[in-house]
Amino acid sequence: MRQNPSFALADVAEMRRVIDANPWATIVSDGPEGLVASHYAVLLDEERDDLTIVAHVGRPDDLVHGLGERELLVMLQGPHGYISPGWYGDVAAVPTWNYTAVHLAGIPEILSDEENLDVLDRMVARFEGRLPDPRGMWERPNDEAFVTRLAAGTVGFRLTPTRVAGKRKLSQNRSADVIESVITELSSDGPYANAALAAEMRRAQDARSGAGR
């Protein structure tokens, strides 16, 4: 990801927030047959306060990616959306796309079977926990044999990134008035309404305004 100092996201806490809120990741590696990509959910490692993530891939994706042997690039994306030049007022402008993204790269560590089960359990609990009647991984009608058999078809990993790139392009290069106009348009009921992106822009703008006081 090409870095631009105006849009750089370097704050670890903010990158952790983006990862936690947007756990669906694209995983890329460069193997003998060229680039290959997969898509999996990831979690922050609950025992760390950095950008270490844990996840799993289904077999044979572990072989396809050379898991544990070569570098992985894990890409996570926050809210994003189209920004019309008409939202800037009567000025020369072209369309653009606002977004937040975090890229993590490194050689992952393969988890033990027990650690992999723990990660799978955490992942189920994380997403089922939002439901009014959540169903845990170990709850009936699942039994131990069923869970163990399914887990055997996965390979867990922990990635402590050796390279990190974060980018938050949220109209920071525009005036406060223009940013407010864009947030208003994103919060409307128009064809490019995007409440999540509007909230992300509001959060970033409030942070900048607070820092400037």
C-alpha positions as CSV (number, residue, x, y, z in Angstrom):
1,M,0.0,0.0,0.0
2,R,1.5,3.3,-1.1
3,Q,1.9,5.6,1.9
4,N,1.0,9.3,1.9
5,P,2.0,11.2,5.0
6,S,-1.3,13.1,4.9
7,F,-3.3,9.9,5.2
8,A,-1.0,7.7,7.3
9,L,-2.5,5.7,10.1
10,A,0.2,4.8,12.6
11,D,-1.6,4.8,16.0
12,V,-1.6,1.2,17.2
13,A,-4.8,1.6,19.2
14,E,-6.6,2.9,16.2
15,M,-5.3,0.1,14.0
16,R,-6.4,-2.4,16.6
17,R,-9.9,-0.8,16.6
18,V,-10.1,-1.1,12.8
19,I,-9.1,-4.7,12.9
20,D,-11.4,-5.6,15.7
21,A,-14.4,-3.9,14.0
22,N,-13.6,-5.3,10.5
23,P,-12.2,-8.8,11.0
24,W,-12.9,-10.2,7.5
25,A,-9.4,-10.2,5.9
26,T,-7.8,-10.9,2.6
27,I,-4.7,-13.1,3.0
28,V,-2.1,-13.0,0.2
29,S,1.1,-14.9,-0.4
30,D,3.6,-15.4,-3.2
31,G,4.1,-19.1,-3.9
32,P,5.8,-21.2,-6.5
33,E,2.8,-20.7,-8.9
34,G,2.5,-17.0,-8.2
35,L,0.3,-14.8,-6.1
36,V,-2.6,-16.5,-4.2
37,A,-5.3,-15.0,-2.0
38,S,-7.8,-16.3,0.5
39,H,-10.4,-14.8,2.7
40,Y,-10.8,-15.5,6.4
41,A,-11.8,-13.8,9.6
42,V,-9.1,-12.9,12.1
43,L,-9.0,-11.9,15.7
44,L,-6.6,-9.8,17.7
45,D,-4.5,-12.0,20.0
46,E,-6.1,-11.4,23.4
47,E,-2.8,-12.0,25.2
48,R,-1.1,-9.1,23.4
49,D,-1.6,-5.4,23.1
50,D,0.1,-5.0,19.8
51,L,-1.1,-5.9,16.2
52,T,-0.6,-9.6,16.6
53,I,-3.6,-11.6,15.1
54,V,-4.7,-15.2,15.3
55,A,-6.8,-17.0,12.7
56,H,-7.1,-20.3,10.9
57,V,-7.2,-21.5,7.3
58,G,-9.0,-24.5,5.9
59,R,-6.8,-27.3,4.6
60,P,-5.2,-27.3,2.0
61,D,-4.9,-23.5,2.1
62,D,-2.1,-24.0,4.6
63,L,-0.1,-25.7,1.8
64,V,-1.2,-23.2,-0.8
65,H,0.2,-20.3,1.3
66,G,3.2,-22.2,2.6
67,L,1.9,-21.3,6.1
68,G,4.8,-20.9,8.5
69,E,7.4,-20.9,5.7
70,R,6.9,-17.7,3.8
71,E,5.5,-14.2,4.3
72,L,1.8,-13.5,4.4
73,L,0.2,-10.2,3.7
74,V,-3.1,-9.8,5.6
75,M,-5.2,-6.9,4.5
76,L,-8.1,-5.5,6.5
77,Q,-10.5,-2.8,5.4
78,G,-12.7,-0.5,7.4
79,P,-15.7,1.6,6.1
80,H,-15.2,2.9,2.6
81,G,-17.3,4.6,-0.1
82,Y,-17.6,6.9,-3.0
83,I,-17.2,10.7,-2.5
84,S,-18.8,12.9,-5.2
85,P,-17.0,16.1,-6.3
86,G,-20.4,17.8,-6.0
87,W,-20.2,17.5,-2.3
88,Y,-17.2,19.9,-2.2
89,G,-19.2,22.9,-3.5
90,D,-18.5,25.1,-6.5
91,V,-14.8,24.2,-6.9
92,A,-12.7,22.2,-9.4
93,A,-12.7,18.6,-8.1
94,V,-13.0,15.0,-9.3
95,P,-14.6,11.9,-7.6
96,T,-12.6,9.9,-5.1
97,W,-13.0,7.1,-2.6
98,N,-12.6,7.4,1.1
99,Y,-11.4,4.4,3.1
100,T,-9.5,3.0,6.0
101,A,-7.1,0.0,5.6
102,V,-4.5,-1.9,7.6
103,H,-1.9,-4.2,6.1
104,L,0.0,-6.7,8.3
105,A,2.9,-8.7,6.9
106,G,5.1,-11.4,8.4
107,I,5.8,-15.1,8.6
108,P,3.1,-16.7,10.8
109,E,3.6,-19.2,13.6
110,I,1.6,-22.4,13.3
111,L,-0.6,-23.0,16.4
112,S,-0.8,-26.3,18.2
113,D,-4.1,-28.3,17.9
114,E,-5.1,-27.1,21.4
115,E,-4.3,-23.5,20.6
116,N,-6.2,-23.8,17.3
117,L,-9.3,-25.1,19.1
118,D,-9.1,-22.1,21.5
119,V,-9.0,-19.7,18.6
120,L,-11.9,-21.4,16.9
121,D,-13.9,-21.3,20.2
122,R,-13.1,-17.6,20.5
123,M,-14.1,-16.9,17.0
124,V,-17.5,-18.6,17.4
125,A,-18.1,-16.8,20.7
126,R,-17.2,-13.5,19.2
127,F,-19.7,-13.6,16.4
128,E,-22.4,-15.7,18.0
129,G,-22.3,-13.4,21.0
130,R,-24.2,-10.7,19.1
131,L,-27.2,-13.0,18.7
132,P,-30.1,-13.1,21.2
133,D,-29.7,-16.9,21.5
134,P,-26.0,-17.6,20.8
135,R,-24.8,-21.1,20.1
136,G,-21.3,-21.9,21.2
137,M,-19.0,-24.3,19.4
138,W,-19.3,-26.9,22.1
139,E,-23.1,-26.7,22.6
140,R,-25.5,-29.4,21.5
141,P,-26.2,-30.7,19.0
142,N,-22.4,-30.4,18.5
143,D,-20.4,-32.9,20.4
144,E,-16.7,-33.3,21.1
145,A,-16.2,-35.8,18.2
146,F,-17.9,-33.4,15.8
147,V,-15.9,-30.4,16.9
148,T,-12.6,-32.3,16.9
149,R,-13.2,-33.6,13.4
150,L,-14.0,-30.2,12.0
151,A,-11.0,-28.6,13.8
152,A,-8.7,-31.2,12.2
153,G,-9.7,-29.7,8.8
154,T,-8.2,-26.3,9.8
155,V,-4.7,-25.0,10.6
156,G,-4.5,-22.1,13.1
157,F,-1.8,-19.5,13.0
158,R,-0.5,-16.4,14.9
159,L,0.9,-13.5,12.9
160,T,3.1,-11.0,14.7
161,P,3.7,-8.5,11.9
162,T,7.2,-7.4,11.0
163,R,5.8,-4.8,8.6
164,V,2.7,-2.7,9.1
165,A,1.0,-0.2,6.9
166,G,-2.1,1.8,7.9
167,K,-4.0,4.3,5.8
168,R,-7.0,6.5,6.7
169,K,-8.1,8.6,3.7
170,L,-11.1,10.5,5.1
171,S,-10.9,13.9,3.3
172,Q,-8.2,15.2,5.7
173,N,-6.9,17.3,2.8
174,R,-10.1,19.3,2.7
175,S,-11.3,22.2,4.8
176,A,-13.5,21.5,7.9
177,D,-16.5,22.9,6.1
178,V,-16.1,20.5,3.2
179,I,-15.6,17.6,5.6
180,E,-18.8,18.5,7.3
181,S,-20.6,18.6,3.9
182,V,-19.3,15.2,3.0
183,I,-20.4,13.7,6.3
184,T,-23.8,15.2,5.8
185,E,-24.1,13.7,2.4
186,L,-23.0,10.3,3.6
187,S,-25.5,10.5,6.4
188,S,-28.4,11.2,4.0
189,D,-30.7,8.8,2.2
190,G,-29.0,9.4,-1.2
191,P,-27.6,6.7,-3.5
192,Y,-24.2,6.9,-1.8
193,A,-25.4,7.1,1.8
194,N,-22.9,5.4,4.0
195,A,-23.5,5.7,7.8
196,A,-20.5,3.6,8.7
197,L,-18.1,5.8,6.6
198,A,-19.8,9.0,8.0
199,A,-19.2,7.8,11.5
200,E,-15.6,7.0,10.7
201,M,-15.1,10.5,9.3
202,R,-16.8,12.1,12.3
203,R,-14.5,10.2,14.6
204,A,-11.4,11.3,12.8
205,Q,-12.6,14.9,12.5
206,D,-13.5,15.1,16.2
207,A,-10.0,13.7,17.0
208,R,-8.3,16.4,14.8
209,S,-10.5,19.2,16.3
210,G,-9.6,18.0,19.8
211,A,-5.9,17.8,19.0
212,G,-6.0,21.4,17.7
213,R,-7.5,22.9,20.8
